[in-house]
Amino acid sequence: LCNLARICAELIAAGLDTTTPAAAVRCGTLDQQQKVISDLARLPVEVTLAQLESPVMIIVGEVVTLSESLDWFTRETAIDESNDETLDLARA
């Protein structure tokens, strides 16, 4: 993460728009999952504010806009929290 600002700046210098969607995901498949969704220009600041720690996967591009529709982790957690039977089945 110490190079994130430089990486983002170099991607912008290479021609990507500052508003290109970007994300940082920590512990992507674990209960401790954390994610920051932003744009390329603001991602380093947002990651710092969220206090994400390495290791973190950085995703850049339009695929980031699919985050909500592909968010199986949060959706499954929400279903589990609201439905004890689903939670029991998931543990079985």
ZIJOVEN-V11598 format. One line per field, one symbol per residue. phi: phi as a letter, one per 20 degrees, with the letter a starting at -180 (. if undefined). psi: psi as a letter, one per 40 degrees, with the letter a starting at -180 (. if undefined). burial: 1 if it has 9 or more other ideal C-beta (glycine too) atoms within 8 Angstrom, else 0. Layout:
phi=???
psi=???
burial=???
//
This chain:
phi=.fdgfffffffffepfffeggbbccdlgddgegcbcdbdgfeggfffffflfdfecedccpfgffegffdfffffffffffebgffffffef
psi=eeeddddddddddeeiidehiiihhhfdeidehiihhaiddedddddddefiiiihhhhhadddeedddegddddddddddegddddddde.
burial=00010011001100010001111111110000111101110011011001010001011100010010000010010011000001100000
//
